[in-house]
Amino acid sequence: MTLDPGSNPLSQCTNLFPKSWRRSCAPTRVRTRTEGRGFYLVIIVLALPFIVPLGLPGLSTVLGLTVSLLGFRLAFGQTPRLPRFMGDRRLSPALQARLLVGGVKFLRLVERWVKPRRTPWMATRWARCANALLISCLGLLLALPFPPVPPLTNTLPCYCIILVAASMMEEDGVMIWFAYALSLGTILYLVIMVEVLEKVIVHGYHTIRRWLQQ
C-alpha cells in the first residue's frame, strides 16, 4: 500500500498501520510503504511508544537519538535514512502490541485536529528546515535519561514530536502553532524539572555526608 497524493496522508497512514504493521514492522519498510511523506510517519512511529506515561528504561534514549538524527538530516536536505541496524530491525512483539493498541488510537485522535490545509509557507525551504531542526531538538529531549520521577518527561516530548511531524506531513499551518506552544511549554517544564532534580540530588548528597560525619 502506498499513499495517494490527492488525499489525506495522515488518515491513510493511520489506516495502513493495523493492516500491514505485522508484515513490515521495521522503520525502513514503513518508510518505503508510505513513500515521500513516510519520513514523517517513521518519526511519528518512533515516538509512539511514549504516548502513555510509563517508563521504558533505555528505549527513550535510543529512539530519541534516532528521531534527532532523522530530523537533522531532513533539516539539511539529506536523505533521512537510518543505519541498517536501526532501520531493518524488527520491533519486539510487546512493543508492536503497544503501538497497535495505543498508537493507532492516538493517531486517530490527532487526525481529527490535524488537517491537510496546504498552508503555503509550510512548504517553503526555511519552514521545513526550522521544523525539522525543532524535531531534532525534541528528539534530544526525549533521549534525556530522566528517572521515573518526575512524570511526563518522555510523554511531553513525544506529543510535541508527533504534532510537529503530523503538521508537516499535512502542511497544516494552523496546528503547527499549537505544536510550537506545546514544545515551548515542554522545554520550560523540563528545565524546571532539571533544576528540581539538581536541588534534590545536592540536598541528598549533603544530608548523607553530614550523616556519615556524625
N, C-alpha and C positions, 0 to 999 in steps of 0.2 A: 504494500500500500504506500502511495506517495501523496503529497499534498497537492490539492487543486489550487492554483494561483488565484482563482476567482472567488474563493470562498474563505470562510473564517479559519485561519491556520490553527489557532489555539483550540477551537472546537474539534477540528479534525484530529489534532494530536491527542486530545482527551479521548476521542473515540478509538484512536489507534492503540492506545495503551493496553486496555484489557484484552484486545484481540490478538496482539502479536508479541506482547512483552515476554511471555514464557519461551517463545521461539527465538527471540533476539534480545535477550536480557543483558547485552553488553552495550556500553555507551556508544561505541563506534557504529554498531549496527542500528541503533536507534537513530543516530545522525543520518545514516545512509537512507533509511526508510522514509525520513521526513524531509530530505533534500535540503535546500539552502537555509531556510529558517530553522532547520533542525539543530543548528548550533545552539540557538537559544533554548530549544527544548532539552538538549543534553544538559545545559546549565541548570534548568529547572529540575530535571530528574536527579541531578547530583545534590540538590538542596532539599528535595522532598523528604528524605529520612528524618529531618529535624523539625517537621511541622508540628509534631507532638513534643511537648517539653519533657522528654525522657532522656536520660544520659546515655550516650553511646561512646564510651571511652576510646580515644584514638581515631575513631571514624571521622569525627568532625575535622580533625587536623588534616587527614589525608584528602577528604573530599573538598574541604575549604581551600586547600592549596591548589587542587585541580581546577576548581572554579576560578580561582585567581589567575591561574595560568591561561585558561581559555579566554577570560576577559581581557587580559593583557595582550594576547595575540590578536584578538578581534579589534582592539583599540588601534593597533598599528598596521592593520590591513594584512596581517599574516594569516596563513591558513590555520584556523584554530583546531589543530589536531592534537590528540592525546598521545603520549608514549604508548607503545603497543601493550606493555604490561598493564596499563590502566584501561585503555580503550577496548581491548579484546577480552578483558577479564569478566567472566560471568559472575553476577551477584549471587549471594547465598540465598537459599530458599526463604529463610526468615526475613531477609531484607526485601526480597521480591514481594512477599506477602504484605509487608508493611507499606510498600509503595503502591501495590494494587488496591489495598483496602482504604488506607488513609489518603494516599496521594491522589487518586482519581477523584475522590470526594472533594478534596481541597481545590483541585484544578477546575472542577465544575463550578465551585463557588467563585473562583477567580474569573471564570468565563462569563459570569453574569455581569461583572463590573468592567472588565477589560474588553473593549470593542475595537474592531478594525476601522478606526476613524480616518486612517490615511492622512494624518496631520503632516503637512509638507515639511516643516522644519525637522521633524523626526527622521526624515530620510537623508538629511544633509550629512556631509562627512564629519563636521565638527560635533554634531549631536551624537552620532554613532560612536565617535571616539570617546567623548566625555562620558556617555552612559556605559560604555564597555569598561572604561577605567573605574567608574563607580562600582561596577560588578566585581572587578578585580580587587578593589579595596574591601568590599563587603565579604569577598571570599577569604581575605586575610583575617577579618574579624571572626568569621565562622571558624577559622583554623586555630584561633587562640585557645590554649589549653586551660579553660576555666574549670574549676571544681564544680560538683553538682549544685552547690550553693555559692553564689546567688542564682536565682531562676532565670529562665528565658535567654541566657547568654548565647545559646545556639539557635533558639527559635526565632528571635527577632531578626538577626542577620539573614536567616533562611527566608522569612517573609519578604524582606527587602529585595533579596536576590530574585525571588520568583516574580514579584511585582515589576521590577525593572526589566527583567528578561521578557516577561509576557507583554509589557507595554512596547518594548522594542519589536517584538515579533509581530504585534498588531499595528505598529506605528500609531499608538494611542497617545496623543499629546495632551490628553486630559488626565488620565490615570497616572501618567508618569510623574505629575506634580504631587500626587498622594504618595507615590513611591519615594520621591525626594524628601517629603516631610517625614515619612516613617524612617528613612535612612538617617536623617539628621537626629531624630529622637533616639534612634538606636545607638548612634555614636555617643550622644550625651549620656545615655543610660550606662553604656559600657565604661565610659570614662569615670563616671561616679562609682560604679562597682569596683573598678580597679583601685580607686582611692580608698574605698571602704575596706577592701581586702588587704591593701597595704597597711592600713592602720590596725586592722585585726592581727595581722602577722607580726607587726612590730610590737604591739601590746603583748601578744602571747610570748614573743621572744624575751621581752624584758621581765615578764611575770615568771617564766621558767628560770631565767637567770637569777633573779632575786631568791627564788625558792631553793636553787642549788647552792647559793652562797650562805644560806642560813645554817 
